[in-house]
C-alpha cells in the first residue's frame, strides 16, 4: 500500500513548541509565568523582532524575565511552551529600548531554527492583529487584550474578537512537462512565482483555485490536487498549496494582476544557467511546489 503524502513542515510552521492553548484562559498561570525569571520574551517594534547574531547564525532574540529585570505586563502575548518554559512577545514603545537588533522576519526566517521561526511567525501575526484591532467593530469602543493575547474583549458591549487569518490559494499550474509562472510588479527583478490569490466569502478552496487561475491567466483547469499549507505572517495569511493541470497552454494575462506569465519546460526551469527566471524565496510554499514538481522528473 502506498504511503500517504506528508510534506515536510514548512518554514514558519508550529514546529518544536506547544501552543498550550489550554493555559490562555488560566489567569493565575499566565500571571505566574509573566513573573517567572526563566520565562522568555522576544521584544518587537513596528513588526520588527529582536534577533541574536551568533557564531552559528541568527537566532530569535529571546531574553529571560531575569534579563529584563522586571516581570511582563498583561499586554505581553503568550506564544507557547518549550520544556516547561513559557515564551512571550512584547511590543516596545521605543525601539531604542531594544538591546538586540530589530529586523524584519523575512530577512532571517529561512535560516532560523524551525521552532524559532515558528515562534516568531506567531509573534509577528499576533502583533499585527493587535495593532489593527484596537477598537470594537460593533460599538467602536477601545478593546483590551485577553486570553494571553489570543483575543480582545470590548468592555462596553462585551463582544470578543479573535485573531484573523486570511486564507489564500497558491497554485503550481502545469501542462504536460511545462509549468506556468507569473510575475507581479512588486516582485524583485527577474523573479517569477506560482499564481495565488485570496479565498473570497462563500467560496470553496477548489473554486478559488479555478477562479484565480482563470482570472489571472485565462486558463481552465483539468485537475486540482491539494499539496500542503504554510502560515505566512506577512501580515497574517495561511497559504494553501495546490497543483493543477491546465486544459490548454493558451494564456490570456490579466495585466491588472500580472506583469507577465510564461510556460517554462521542466528541464530549463531546473537549470539555473538556462532558466529565464529567478525562483521565489526559499522559505515560501511557492518554492516548495516548484521544487517538488522538478524532483519528479
VEXLO-690885 format. One record per residue (C-alpha): residue number from 1; x, y, z; residue in one letter. Coordinates in nm, 3 decimals. Example, Ala and Ser with C-alpha at 12.3 -4.5 7.8 and 13.67 -1.06 7.14 Angstrom:
% VEXLO-690885
<volo><seq>1</seq><x>1.230</x><y>-0.450</y><z>0.780</z><type>A</type></volo>
<volo><seq>2</seq><x>1.367</x><y>-0.106</y><z>0.714</z><type>S</type></volo>
% end
This chain:
% VEXLO-690885
<volo><seq>1</seq><x>0.000</x><y>0.000</y><z>0.000</z><type>X</type></volo>
<volo><seq>2</seq><x>0.149</x><y>0.342</y><z>-0.093</z><type>X</type></volo>
<volo><seq>3</seq><x>0.228</x><y>0.582</y><z>0.189</z><type>X</type></volo>
<volo><seq>4</seq><x>0.010</x><y>0.892</y><z>0.222</z><type>X</type></volo>
<volo><seq>5</seq><x>0.177</x><y>1.213</y><z>0.106</z><type>X</type></volo>
<volo><seq>6</seq><x>0.328</x><y>1.402</y><z>0.400</z><type>X</type></volo>
<volo><seq>7</seq><x>0.515</x><y>1.721</y><z>0.309</z><type>X</type></volo>
<volo><seq>8</seq><x>0.795</x><y>1.838</y><z>0.535</z><type>X</type></volo>
<volo><seq>9</seq><x>0.699</x><y>2.116</y><z>0.779</z><type>X</type></volo>
<volo><seq>10</seq><x>0.733</x><y>2.448</y><z>0.602</z><type>X</type></volo>
<volo><seq>11</seq><x>0.920</x><y>2.747</y><z>0.742</z><type>X</type></volo>
<volo><seq>12</seq><x>0.706</x><y>2.939</y><z>0.998</z><type>X</type></volo>
<volo><seq>13</seq><x>0.503</x><y>2.630</y><z>1.095</z><type>X</type></volo>
<volo><seq>14</seq><x>0.444</x><y>2.548</y><z>1.463</z><type>X</type></volo>
<volo><seq>15</seq><x>0.731</x><y>2.302</y><z>1.491</z><type>X</type></volo>
<volo><seq>16</seq><x>0.904</x><y>2.210</y><z>1.817</z><type>X</type></volo>
<volo><seq>17</seq><x>0.684</x><y>2.401</y><z>2.059</z><type>X</type></volo>
<volo><seq>18</seq><x>0.349</x><y>2.355</y><z>2.230</z><type>X</type></volo>
<volo><seq>19</seq><x>0.099</x><y>2.635</y><z>2.164</z><type>X</type></volo>
<volo><seq>20</seq><x>-0.056</x><y>2.539</y><z>2.502</z><type>X</type></volo>
<volo><seq>21</seq><x>-0.398</x><y>2.683</y><z>2.426</z><type>X</type></volo>
<volo><seq>22</seq><x>-0.540</x><y>2.536</y><z>2.749</z><type>X</type></volo>
<volo><seq>23</seq><x>-0.343</x><y>2.794</y><z>2.951</z><type>X</type></volo>
<volo><seq>24</seq><x>-0.471</x><y>3.102</y><z>2.767</z><type>X</type></volo>
<volo><seq>25</seq><x>-0.772</x><y>3.141</y><z>2.997</z><type>X</type></volo>
<volo><seq>26</seq><x>-0.582</x><y>3.048</y><z>3.313</z><type>X</type></volo>
<volo><seq>27</seq><x>-0.514</x><y>3.395</y><z>3.453</z><type>X</type></volo>
<volo><seq>28</seq><x>-0.322</x><y>3.266</y><z>3.755</z><type>X</type></volo>
<volo><seq>29</seq><x>-0.092</x><y>3.054</y><z>3.537</z><type>X</type></volo>
<volo><seq>30</seq><x>-0.029</x><y>3.340</y><z>3.295</z><type>X</type></volo>
<volo><seq>31</seq><x>0.047</x><y>3.579</y><z>3.582</z><type>X</type></volo>
<volo><seq>32</seq><x>0.291</x><y>3.332</y><z>3.734</z><type>X</type></volo>
<volo><seq>33</seq><x>0.471</x><y>3.290</y><z>3.401</z><type>X</type></volo>
<volo><seq>34</seq><x>0.492</x><y>3.664</y><z>3.341</z><type>X</type></volo>
<volo><seq>35</seq><x>0.676</x><y>3.689</y><z>3.673</z><type>X</type></volo>
<volo><seq>36</seq><x>0.886</x><y>3.372</y><z>3.637</z><type>X</type></volo>
<volo><seq>37</seq><x>1.254</x><y>3.462</y><z>3.593</z><type>X</type></volo>
<volo><seq>38</seq><x>1.303</x><y>3.177</y><z>3.343</z><type>X</type></volo>
<volo><seq>39</seq><x>1.018</x><y>3.288</y><z>3.115</z><type>X</type></volo>
<volo><seq>40</seq><x>1.149</x><y>3.404</y><z>2.779</z><type>X</type></volo>
<volo><seq>41</seq><x>1.032</x><y>3.701</y><z>2.574</z><type>X</type></volo>
<volo><seq>42</seq><x>1.112</x><y>3.839</y><z>2.231</z><type>X</type></volo>
<volo><seq>43</seq><x>1.088</x><y>4.217</y><z>2.201</z><type>X</type></volo>
<volo><seq>44</seq><x>0.939</x><y>4.385</y><z>1.896</z><type>X</type></volo>
<volo><seq>45</seq><x>0.868</x><y>4.726</y><z>1.750</z><type>X</type></volo>
<volo><seq>46</seq><x>0.667</x><y>4.801</y><z>1.438</z><type>X</type></volo>
<volo><seq>47</seq><x>0.655</x><y>4.430</y><z>1.348</z><type>X</type></volo>
<volo><seq>48</seq><x>1.034</x><y>4.403</y><z>1.356</z><type>X</type></volo>
<volo><seq>49</seq><x>1.160</x><y>4.141</y><z>1.602</z><type>X</type></volo>
<volo><seq>50</seq><x>1.474</x><y>4.105</y><z>1.812</z><type>X</type></volo>
<volo><seq>51</seq><x>1.737</x><y>3.880</y><z>1.655</z><type>X</type></volo>
<volo><seq>52</seq><x>2.056</x><y>3.746</y><z>1.810</z><type>X</type></volo>
<volo><seq>53</seq><x>2.358</x><y>3.708</y><z>1.580</z><type>X</type></volo>
<volo><seq>54</seq><x>2.556</x><y>3.404</y><z>1.697</z><type>X</type></volo>
<volo><seq>55</seq><x>2.854</x><y>3.217</y><z>1.559</z><type>X</type></volo>
<volo><seq>56</seq><x>2.627</x><y>2.952</y><z>1.407</z><type>X</type></volo>
<volo><seq>57</seq><x>2.399</x><y>3.213</y><z>1.250</z><type>X</type></volo>
<volo><seq>58</seq><x>2.096</x><y>3.420</y><z>1.355</z><type>X</type></volo>
<volo><seq>59</seq><x>1.862</x><y>3.312</y><z>1.634</z><type>X</type></volo>
<volo><seq>60</seq><x>1.543</x><y>3.452</y><z>1.780</z><type>X</type></volo>
<volo><seq>61</seq><x>1.644</x><y>3.714</y><z>2.034</z><type>X</type></volo>
<volo><seq>62</seq><x>1.463</x><y>3.573</y><z>2.335</z><type>X</type></volo>
<volo><seq>63</seq><x>1.554</x><y>3.727</y><z>2.670</z><type>X</type></volo>
<volo><seq>64</seq><x>1.456</x><y>3.592</y><z>3.011</z><type>X</type></volo>
<volo><seq>65</seq><x>1.246</x><y>3.786</y><z>3.257</z><type>X</type></volo>
<volo><seq>66</seq><x>1.561</x><y>3.789</y><z>3.472</z><type>X</type></volo>
<volo><seq>67</seq><x>1.746</x><y>3.960</y><z>3.183</z><type>X</type></volo>
<volo><seq>68</seq><x>1.473</x><y>4.225</y><z>3.162</z><type>X</type></volo>
<volo><seq>69</seq><x>1.482</x><y>4.289</y><z>3.535</z><type>X</type></volo>
<volo><seq>70</seq><x>1.104</x><y>4.315</y><z>3.554</z><type>X</type></volo>
<volo><seq>71</seq><x>0.801</x><y>4.094</y><z>3.511</z><type>X</type></volo>
<volo><seq>72</seq><x>0.593</x><y>4.114</y><z>3.195</z><type>X</type></volo>
<volo><seq>73</seq><x>0.268</x><y>4.309</y><z>3.193</z><type>X</type></volo>
<volo><seq>74</seq><x>-0.066</x><y>4.182</y><z>3.060</z><type>X</type></volo>
<volo><seq>75</seq><x>0.000</x><y>4.317</y><z>2.711</z><type>X</type></volo>
<volo><seq>76</seq><x>0.270</x><y>4.053</y><z>2.654</z><type>X</type></volo>
<volo><seq>77</seq><x>0.149</x><y>3.791</y><z>2.406</z><type>X</type></volo>
<volo><seq>78</seq><x>0.173</x><y>3.426</y><z>2.508</z><type>X</type></volo>
<volo><seq>79</seq><x>0.327</x><y>3.218</y><z>2.227</z><type>X</type></volo>
<volo><seq>80</seq><x>0.371</x><y>2.872</y><z>2.374</z><type>X</type></volo>
<volo><seq>81</seq><x>0.582</x><y>2.641</y><z>2.588</z><type>X</type></volo>
<volo><seq>82</seq><x>0.909</x><y>2.453</y><z>2.533</z><type>X</type></volo>
<volo><seq>83</seq><x>1.028</x><y>2.209</y><z>2.800</z><type>X</type></volo>
<volo><seq>84</seq><x>0.810</x><y>2.376</y><z>3.063</z><type>X</type></volo>
<volo><seq>85</seq><x>0.935</x><y>2.728</y><z>2.985</z><type>X</type></volo>
<volo><seq>86</seq><x>0.680</x><y>2.985</y><z>2.866</z><type>X</type></volo>
<volo><seq>87</seq><x>0.753</x><y>3.210</y><z>2.566</z><type>X</type></volo>
<volo><seq>88</seq><x>0.603</x><y>3.556</y><z>2.509</z><type>X</type></volo>
<volo><seq>89</seq><x>0.632</x><y>3.850</y><z>2.272</z><type>X</type></volo>
<volo><seq>90</seq><x>0.618</x><y>4.212</y><z>2.389</z><type>X</type></volo>
<volo><seq>91</seq><x>0.592</x><y>4.540</y><z>2.198</z><type>X</type></volo>
<volo><seq>92</seq><x>0.839</x><y>4.817</y><z>2.279</z><type>X</type></volo>
<volo><seq>93</seq><x>0.716</x><y>5.176</y><z>2.294</z><type>X</type></volo>
<volo><seq>94</seq><x>1.053</x><y>5.299</y><z>2.167</z><type>X</type></volo>
<volo><seq>95</seq><x>1.296</x><y>5.091</y><z>1.956</z><type>X</type></volo>
<volo><seq>96</seq><x>1.595</x><y>5.243</y><z>2.136</z><type>X</type></volo>
<volo><seq>97</seq><x>1.493</x><y>5.032</y><z>2.436</z><type>X</type></volo>
<volo><seq>98</seq><x>1.594</x><y>4.718</y><z>2.246</z><type>X</type></volo>
<volo><seq>99</seq><x>1.921</x><y>4.553</y><z>2.349</z><type>X</type></volo>
<volo><seq>100</seq><x>1.930</x><y>4.341</y><z>2.031</z><type>X</type></volo>
<volo><seq>101</seq><x>1.883</x><y>4.436</y><z>1.664</z><type>X</type></volo>
<volo><seq>102</seq><x>1.521</x><y>4.458</y><z>1.549</z><type>X</type></volo>
<volo><seq>103</seq><x>1.481</x><y>4.314</y><z>1.199</z><type>X</type></volo>
<volo><seq>104</seq><x>1.216</x><y>4.205</y><z>0.950</z><type>X</type></volo>
<volo><seq>105</seq><x>1.146</x><y>3.834</y><z>1.000</z><type>X</type></volo>
<volo><seq>106</seq><x>1.161</x><y>3.778</y><z>0.623</z><type>X</type></volo>
<volo><seq>107</seq><x>1.530</x><y>3.869</y><z>0.623</z><type>X</type></volo>
<volo><seq>108</seq><x>1.625</x><y>3.581</y><z>0.857</z><type>X</type></volo>
<volo><seq>109</seq><x>1.330</x><y>3.336</y><z>0.855</z><type>X</type></volo>
<volo><seq>110</seq><x>1.483</x><y>3.078</y><z>0.618</z><type>X</type></volo>
<volo><seq>111</seq><x>1.795</x><y>3.033</y><z>0.834</z><type>X</type></volo>
<volo><seq>112</seq><x>1.639</x><y>3.033</y><z>1.181</z><type>X</type></volo>
<volo><seq>113</seq><x>1.597</x><y>2.703</y><z>1.368</z><type>X</type></volo>
<volo><seq>114</seq><x>1.246</x><y>2.573</y><z>1.279</z><type>X</type></volo>
<volo><seq>115</seq><x>1.092</x><y>2.620</y><z>1.624</z><type>X</type></volo>
<volo><seq>116</seq><x>1.228</x><y>2.976</y><z>1.645</z><type>X</type></volo>
<volo><seq>117</seq><x>1.091</x><y>3.066</y><z>1.303</z><type>X</type></volo>
<volo><seq>118</seq><x>0.752</x><y>2.929</y><z>1.411</z><type>X</type></volo>
<volo><seq>119</seq><x>0.751</x><y>3.121</y><z>1.738</z><type>X</type></volo>
<volo><seq>120</seq><x>0.846</x><y>3.446</y><z>1.567</z><type>X</type></volo>
<volo><seq>121</seq><x>0.586</x><y>3.390</y><z>1.294</z><type>X</type></volo>
<volo><seq>122</seq><x>0.318</x><y>3.358</y><z>1.561</z><type>X</type></volo>
<volo><seq>123</seq><x>0.452</x><y>3.666</y><z>1.735</z><type>X</type></volo>
<volo><seq>124</seq><x>0.451</x><y>3.876</y><z>1.418</z><type>X</type></volo>
<volo><seq>125</seq><x>0.099</x><y>3.771</y><z>1.317</z><type>X</type></volo>
<volo><seq>126</seq><x>-0.040</x><y>3.842</y><z>1.666</z><type>X</type></volo>
<volo><seq>127</seq><x>0.140</x><y>4.175</y><z>1.692</z><type>X</type></volo>
<volo><seq>128</seq><x>-0.004</x><y>4.285</y><z>1.359</z><type>X</type></volo>
<volo><seq>129</seq><x>-0.355</x><y>4.179</y><z>1.456</z><type>X</type></volo>
<volo><seq>130</seq><x>-0.342</x><y>4.365</y><z>1.787</z><type>X</type></volo>
<volo><seq>131</seq><x>-0.211</x><y>4.680</y><z>1.617</z><type>X</type></volo>
<volo><seq>132</seq><x>-0.506</x><y>4.685</y><z>1.374</z><type>X</type></volo>
<volo><seq>133</seq><x>-0.786</x><y>4.574</y><z>1.609</z><type>X</type></volo>
<volo><seq>134</seq><x>-0.765</x><y>4.816</y><z>1.899</z><type>X</type></volo>
<volo><seq>135</seq><x>-1.132</x><y>4.915</y><z>1.869</z><type>X</type></volo>
<volo><seq>136</seq><x>-1.451</x><y>4.711</y><z>1.870</z><type>X</type></volo>
<volo><seq>137</seq><x>-1.605</x><y>4.658</y><z>1.528</z><type>X</type></volo>
<volo><seq>138</seq><x>-1.953</x><y>4.654</y><z>1.685</z><type>X</type></volo>
<volo><seq>139</seq><x>-1.960</x><y>4.965</y><z>1.906</z><type>X</type></volo>
<volo><seq>140</seq><x>-1.629</x><y>5.142</y><z>1.840</z><type>X</type></volo>
<volo><seq>141</seq><x>-1.502</x><y>5.127</y><z>2.199</z><type>X</type></volo>
<volo><seq>142</seq><x>-1.139</x><y>5.054</y><z>2.280</z><type>X</type></volo>
<volo><seq>143</seq><x>-1.076</x><y>4.681</y><z>2.331</z><type>X</type></volo>
<volo><seq>144</seq><x>-0.848</x><y>4.505</y><z>2.579</z><type>X</type></volo>
<volo><seq>145</seq><x>-0.617</x><y>4.205</y><z>2.524</z><type>X</type></volo>
<volo><seq>146</seq><x>-0.740</x><y>3.875</y><z>2.669</z><type>X</type></volo>
<volo><seq>147</seq><x>-0.655</x><y>3.503</y><z>2.668</z><type>X</type></volo>
<volo><seq>148</seq><x>-0.283</x><y>3.568</y><z>2.670</z><type>X</type></volo>
<volo><seq>149</seq><x>-0.311</x><y>3.789</y><z>2.364</z><type>X</type></volo>
<volo><seq>150</seq><x>-0.519</x><y>3.544</y><z>2.159</z><type>X</type></volo>
<volo><seq>151</seq><x>-0.834</x><y>3.755</y><z>2.190</z><type>X</type></volo>
<volo><seq>152</seq><x>-0.950</x><y>4.109</y><z>2.258</z><type>X</type></volo>
<volo><seq>153</seq><x>-1.262</x><y>4.196</y><z>2.453</z><type>X</type></volo>
<volo><seq>154</seq><x>-1.481</x><y>4.503</y><z>2.447</z><type>X</type></volo>
<volo><seq>155</seq><x>-1.560</x><y>4.631</y><z>2.798</z><type>X</type></volo>
<volo><seq>156</seq><x>-1.851</x><y>4.833</y><z>2.659</z><type>X</type></volo>
<volo><seq>157</seq><x>-2.058</x><y>4.574</y><z>2.471</z><type>X</type></volo>
<volo><seq>158</seq><x>-1.885</x><y>4.254</y><z>2.586</z><type>X</type></volo>
<volo><seq>159</seq><x>-1.802</x><y>4.128</y><z>2.240</z><type>X</type></volo>
<volo><seq>160</seq><x>-1.496</x><y>3.905</y><z>2.197</z><type>X</type></volo>
<volo><seq>161</seq><x>-1.266</x><y>3.944</y><z>1.895</z><type>X</type></volo>
<volo><seq>162</seq><x>-1.022</x><y>3.677</y><z>1.779</z><type>X</type></volo>
<volo><seq>163</seq><x>-0.710</x><y>3.686</y><z>1.561</z><type>X</type></volo>
<volo><seq>164</seq><x>-0.777</x><y>3.687</y><z>1.190</z><type>X</type></volo>
<volo><seq>165</seq><x>-0.605</x><y>3.457</y><z>0.941</z><type>X</type></volo>
<volo><seq>166</seq><x>-0.662</x><y>3.522</y><z>0.571</z><type>X</type></volo>
<volo><seq>167</seq><x>-0.676</x><y>3.203</y><z>0.358</z><type>X</type></volo>
<volo><seq>168</seq><x>-0.510</x><y>3.224</y><z>0.017</z><type>X</type></volo>
<volo><seq>169</seq><x>-0.465</x><y>2.958</y><z>-0.250</z><type>X</type></volo>
<volo><seq>170</seq><x>-0.129</x><y>2.926</y><z>-0.424</z><type>X</type></volo>
<volo><seq>171</seq><x>-0.109</x><y>2.705</y><z>-0.730</z><type>X</type></volo>
<volo><seq>172</seq><x>0.156</x><y>2.548</y><z>-0.950</z><type>X</type></volo>
<volo><seq>173</seq><x>-0.019</x><y>2.501</y><z>-1.285</z><type>X</type></volo>
<volo><seq>174</seq><x>0.137</x><y>2.253</y><z>-1.528</z><type>X</type></volo>
<volo><seq>175</seq><x>0.063</x><y>2.150</y><z>-1.884</z><type>X</type></volo>
<volo><seq>176</seq><x>0.248</x><y>1.836</y><z>-1.973</z><type>X</type></volo>
<volo><seq>177</seq><x>0.615</x><y>1.894</y><z>-1.893</z><type>X</type></volo>
<volo><seq>178</seq><x>0.597</x><y>2.271</y><z>-1.850</z><type>X</type></volo>
<volo><seq>179</seq><x>0.499</x><y>2.493</y><z>-1.559</z><type>X</type></volo>
<volo><seq>180</seq><x>0.318</x><y>2.825</y><z>-1.554</z><type>X</type></volo>
<volo><seq>181</seq><x>0.490</x><y>3.102</y><z>-1.357</z><type>X</type></volo>
<volo><seq>182</seq><x>0.382</x><y>3.462</y><z>-1.331</z><type>X</type></volo>
<volo><seq>183</seq><x>0.534</x><y>3.792</y><z>-1.231</z><type>X</type></volo>
<volo><seq>184</seq><x>0.379</x><y>4.065</y><z>-1.016</z><type>X</type></volo>
<volo><seq>185</seq><x>0.512</x><y>4.422</y><z>-1.048</z><type>X</type></volo>
<volo><seq>186</seq><x>0.601</x><y>4.414</y><z>-0.678</z><type>X</type></volo>
<volo><seq>187</seq><x>0.837</x><y>4.116</y><z>-0.717</z><type>X</type></volo>
<volo><seq>188</seq><x>1.216</x><y>4.160</y><z>-0.708</z><type>X</type></volo>
<volo><seq>189</seq><x>1.372</x><y>4.197</y><z>-1.055</z><type>X</type></volo>
<volo><seq>190</seq><x>1.364</x><y>3.874</y><z>-1.254</z><type>X</type></volo>
<volo><seq>191</seq><x>1.158</x><y>3.674</y><z>-1.004</z><type>X</type></volo>
<volo><seq>192</seq><x>0.857</x><y>3.469</y><z>-1.117</z><type>X</type></volo>
<volo><seq>193</seq><x>0.634</x><y>3.258</y><z>-0.895</z><type>X</type></volo>
<volo><seq>194</seq><x>0.329</x><y>3.037</y><z>-0.881</z><type>X</type></volo>
<volo><seq>195</seq><x>-0.008</x><y>3.209</y><z>-0.911</z><type>X</type></volo>
<volo><seq>196</seq><x>-0.201</x><y>3.293</y><z>-0.595</z><type>X</type></volo>
<volo><seq>197</seq><x>-0.500</x><y>3.479</y><z>-0.461</z><type>X</type></volo>
<volo><seq>198</seq><x>-0.723</x><y>3.517</y><z>-0.157</z><type>X</type></volo>
<volo><seq>199</seq><x>-1.028</x><y>3.299</y><z>-0.098</z><type>X</type></volo>
<volo><seq>200</seq><x>-1.348</x><y>3.501</y><z>-0.125</z><type>X</type></volo>
<volo><seq>201</seq><x>-1.651</x><y>3.475</y><z>0.109</z><type>X</type></volo>
<volo><seq>202</seq><x>-1.872</x><y>3.177</y><z>0.031</z><type>X</type></volo>
<volo><seq>203</seq><x>-1.608</x><y>3.014</y><z>-0.189</z><type>X</type></volo>
<volo><seq>204</seq><x>-1.451</x><y>2.670</y><z>-0.154</z><type>X</type></volo>
<volo><seq>205</seq><x>-1.077</x><y>2.626</y><z>-0.194</z><type>X</type></volo>
<volo><seq>206</seq><x>-1.123</x><y>2.443</y><z>-0.525</z><type>X</type></volo>
<volo><seq>207</seq><x>-1.348</x><y>2.722</y><z>-0.655</z><type>X</type></volo>
<volo><seq>208</seq><x>-1.088</x><y>2.978</y><z>-0.551</z><type>X</type></volo>
<volo><seq>209</seq><x>-0.817</x><y>2.789</y><z>-0.741</z><type>X</type></volo>
<volo><seq>210</seq><x>-1.029</x><y>2.771</y><z>-1.057</z><type>X</type></volo>
<volo><seq>211</seq><x>-1.133</x><y>3.138</y><z>-1.035</z><type>X</type></volo>
<volo><seq>212</seq><x>-0.788</x><y>3.279</y><z>-0.965</z><type>X</type></volo>
<volo><seq>213</seq><x>-0.616</x><y>3.089</y><z>-1.246</z><type>X</type></volo>
<volo><seq>214</seq><x>-0.885</x><y>3.179</y><z>-1.498</z><type>X</type></volo>
<volo><seq>215</seq><x>-0.891</x><y>3.543</y><z>-1.389</z><type>X</type></volo>
<volo><seq>216</seq><x>-0.514</x><y>3.593</y><z>-1.390</z><type>X</type></volo>
<volo><seq>217</seq><x>-0.406</x><y>3.374</y><z>-1.682</z><type>X</type></volo>
<volo><seq>218</seq><x>-0.723</x><y>3.280</y><z>-1.874</z><type>X</type></volo>
<volo><seq>219</seq><x>-0.653</x><y>2.912</y><z>-1.808</z><type>X</type></volo>
<volo><seq>220</seq><x>-0.918</x><y>2.650</y><z>-1.739</z><type>X</type></volo>
<volo><seq>221</seq><x>-0.807</x><y>2.355</y><z>-1.524</z><type>X</type></volo>
<volo><seq>222</seq><x>-0.849</x><y>1.983</y><z>-1.580</z><type>X</type></volo>
<volo><seq>223</seq><x>-0.739</x><y>1.858</y><z>-1.235</z><type>X</type></volo>
<volo><seq>224</seq><x>-0.670</x><y>2.015</y><z>-0.895</z><type>X</type></volo>
<volo><seq>225</seq><x>-0.470</x><y>1.847</y><z>-0.617</z><type>X</type></volo>
<volo><seq>226</seq><x>-0.405</x><y>1.982</y><z>-0.268</z><type>X</type></volo>
<volo><seq>227</seq><x>-0.041</x><y>1.953</y><z>-0.157</z><type>X</type></volo>
<volo><seq>228</seq><x>0.021</x><y>2.131</y><z>0.175</z><type>X</type></volo>
<volo><seq>229</seq><x>-0.022</x><y>2.460</y><z>0.363</z><type>X</type></volo>
<volo><seq>230</seq><x>0.203</x><y>2.723</y><z>0.519</z><type>X</type></volo>
<volo><seq>231</seq><x>0.141</x><y>3.002</y><z>0.769</z><type>X</type></volo>
<volo><seq>232</seq><x>0.265</x><y>3.323</y><z>0.609</z><type>X</type></volo>
<volo><seq>233</seq><x>0.272</x><y>3.601</y><z>0.871</z><type>X</type></volo>
<volo><seq>234</seq><x>0.320</x><y>3.888</y><z>0.624</z><type>X</type></volo>
<volo><seq>235</seq><x>0.096</x><y>4.005</y><z>0.766</z><type>X</type></volo>
<volo><seq>236</seq><x>-0.135</x><y>3.713</y><z>0.860</z><type>X</type></volo>
<volo><seq>237</seq><x>-0.215</x><y>3.469</y><z>0.582</z><type>X</type></volo>
<volo><seq>238</seq><x>-0.248</x><y>3.093</y><z>0.550</z><type>X</type></volo>
<volo><seq>239</seq><x>-0.119</x><y>2.976</y><z>0.213</z><type>X</type></volo>
<volo><seq>240</seq><x>-0.296</x><y>2.664</y><z>0.084</z><type>X</type></volo>
<volo><seq>241</seq><x>-0.079</x><y>2.499</y><z>-0.179</z><type>X</type></volo>
<volo><seq>242</seq><x>-0.219</x><y>2.318</y><z>-0.484</z><type>X</type></volo>
<volo><seq>243</seq><x>-0.104</x><y>2.158</y><z>-0.807</z><type>X</type></volo>
<volo><seq>244</seq><x>-0.330</x><y>2.182</y><z>-1.112</z><type>X</type></volo>
<volo><seq>245</seq><x>-0.318</x><y>2.059</y><z>-1.471</z><type>X</type></volo>
<volo><seq>246</seq><x>-0.429</x><y>2.304</y><z>-1.740</z><type>X</type></volo>
<volo><seq>247</seq><x>-0.664</x><y>2.207</y><z>-2.025</z><type>X</type></volo>
<volo><seq>248</seq><x>-0.465</x><y>2.415</y><z>-2.275</z><type>X</type></volo>
<volo><seq>249</seq><x>-0.150</x><y>2.629</y><z>-2.275</z><type>X</type></volo>
<volo><seq>250</seq><x>-0.315</x><y>2.936</y><z>-2.433</z><type>X</type></volo>
<volo><seq>251</seq><x>-0.265</x><y>3.233</y><z>-2.198</z><type>X</type></volo>
<volo><seq>252</seq><x>-0.480</x><y>3.543</y><z>-2.152</z><type>X</type></volo>
<volo><seq>253</seq><x>-0.296</x><y>3.752</y><z>-1.894</z><type>X</type></volo>
<volo><seq>254</seq><x>-0.482</x><y>3.999</y><z>-1.672</z><type>X</type></volo>
<volo><seq>255</seq><x>-0.246</x><y>4.297</y><z>-1.678</z><type>X</type></volo>
<volo><seq>256</seq><x>-0.405</x><y>4.435</y><z>-1.359</z><type>X</type></volo>
<volo><seq>257</seq><x>-0.289</x><y>4.122</y><z>-1.174</z><type>X</type></volo>
<volo><seq>258</seq><x>0.024</x><y>4.008</y><z>-1.358</z><type>X</type></volo>
<volo><seq>259</seq><x>0.303</x><y>4.191</y><z>-1.532</z><type>X</type></volo>
<volo><seq>260</seq><x>0.391</x><y>3.875</y><z>-1.723</z><type>X</type></volo>
<volo><seq>261</seq><x>0.335</x><y>3.499</y><z>-1.728</z><type>X</type></volo>
<volo><seq>262</seq><x>0.502</x><y>3.221</y><z>-1.923</z><type>X</type></volo>
<volo><seq>263</seq><x>0.527</x><y>2.847</y><z>-1.960</z><type>X</type></volo>
<volo><seq>264</seq><x>0.872</x><y>2.708</y><z>-1.878</z><type>X</type></volo>
<volo><seq>265</seq><x>0.980</x><y>2.350</y><z>-1.962</z><type>X</type></volo>
<volo><seq>266</seq><x>1.089</x><y>2.142</y><z>-1.664</z><type>X</type></volo>
<volo><seq>267</seq><x>1.446</x><y>2.085</y><z>-1.789</z><type>X</type></volo>
<volo><seq>268</seq><x>1.503</x><y>2.457</y><z>-1.841</z><type>X</type></volo>
<volo><seq>269</seq><x>1.347</x><y>2.561</y><z>-1.510</z><type>X</type></volo>
<volo><seq>270</seq><x>1.566</x><y>2.307</y><z>-1.326</z><type>X</type></volo>
<volo><seq>271</seq><x>1.886</x><y>2.459</y><z>-1.471</z><type>X</type></volo>
<volo><seq>272</seq><x>1.974</x><y>2.798</y><z>-1.314</z><type>X</type></volo>
<volo><seq>273</seq><x>2.207</x><y>2.877</y><z>-1.603</z><type>X</type></volo>
<volo><seq>274</seq><x>1.932</x><y>2.825</y><z>-1.861</z><type>X</type></volo>
<volo><seq>275</seq><x>1.624</x><y>2.937</y><z>-1.669</z><type>X</type></volo>
<volo><seq>276</seq><x>1.489</x><y>3.276</y><z>-1.778</z><type>X</type></volo>
<volo><seq>277</seq><x>1.355</x><y>3.348</y><z>-1.428</z><type>X</type></volo>
<volo><seq>278</seq><x>1.459</x><y>3.361</y><z>-1.064</z><type>X</type></volo>
<volo><seq>279</seq><x>1.264</x><y>3.130</y><z>-0.835</z><type>X</type></volo>
<volo><seq>280</seq><x>1.069</x><y>3.259</y><z>-0.532</z><type>X</type></volo>
<volo><seq>281</seq><x>1.209</x><y>3.274</y><z>-0.178</z><type>X</type></volo>
<volo><seq>282</seq><x>1.338</x><y>2.952</y><z>-0.022</z><type>X</type></volo>
<volo><seq>283</seq><x>1.108</x><y>2.997</y><z>0.279</z><type>X</type></volo>
<volo><seq>284</seq><x>0.794</x><y>3.010</y><z>0.064</z><type>X</type></volo>
<volo><seq>285</seq><x>0.550</x><y>2.734</y><z>-0.021</z><type>X</type></volo>
<volo><seq>286</seq><x>0.572</x><y>2.857</y><z>-0.381</z><type>X</type></volo>
<volo><seq>287</seq><x>0.934</x><y>2.740</y><z>-0.389</z><type>X</type></volo>
<volo><seq>288</seq><x>0.831</x><y>2.406</y><z>-0.234</z><type>X</type></volo>
<volo><seq>289</seq><x>0.564</x><y>2.347</y><z>-0.500</z><type>X</type></volo>
<volo><seq>290</seq><x>0.811</x><y>2.419</y><z>-0.780</z><type>X</type></volo>
<volo><seq>291</seq><x>1.095</x><y>2.209</y><z>-0.637</z><type>X</type></volo>
<volo><seq>292</seq><x>0.860</x><y>1.919</y><z>-0.563</z><type>X</type></volo>
<volo><seq>293</seq><x>0.750</x><y>1.917</y><z>-0.926</z><type>X</type></volo>
<volo><seq>294</seq><x>1.107</x><y>1.947</y><z>-1.056</z><type>X</type></volo>
<volo><seq>295</seq><x>1.214</x><y>1.650</y><z>-0.841</z><type>X</type></volo>
<volo><seq>296</seq><x>0.956</x><y>1.425</y><z>-1.011</z><type>X</type></volo>
<volo><seq>297</seq><x>1.149</x><y>1.425</y><z>-1.341</z><type>X</type></volo>
% end
